[in-house]
Amino acid sequence: MEKYNPKLVCFSCKFGWGYLTEEPALASKINSWIPVVCSGKIDTSHILKAFRAGADGVLILGCSEGHCHYQDGNVQTKKKVFLLQKVLETFGIEPQRVEIRFSLDPEGKSMPHLLNKMKENLIKLGPVKRL
């Protein structure tokens, strides 16, 4: 039997995550990575689109609370993610499939570790029920 390898999409804020590392170098370490100007620019439709395209989970990396270049974009995303998790749950999709982390990692060194940790959690959950 083939081992389950979950597909994970990662959105990260360009101002807080990996901005000191060249994007191609960081992208070579992270599959399905989408750098964004601000985590606040991530709409719930982007997350749902990722699931429809085959993702088993979505990780959002935003700036630390109080350090958003767009004032409160990260806090607004936190609210969107919370509500989206509730909606996904009504469809039988575990809320843990969408995670948001607030921190700063200018070199992006912790990004692969965070993705691997989430993948481990997704393996425990198994494949997602498709929308």
Beta strands, then each sheet from edge to edge (+ up, - down):
strand 1: 8-13
strand 2: 33-36
strand 3: 57-62
strand 4: 98-102
sheet 1: 2+ 1+ 3+ 4+
end
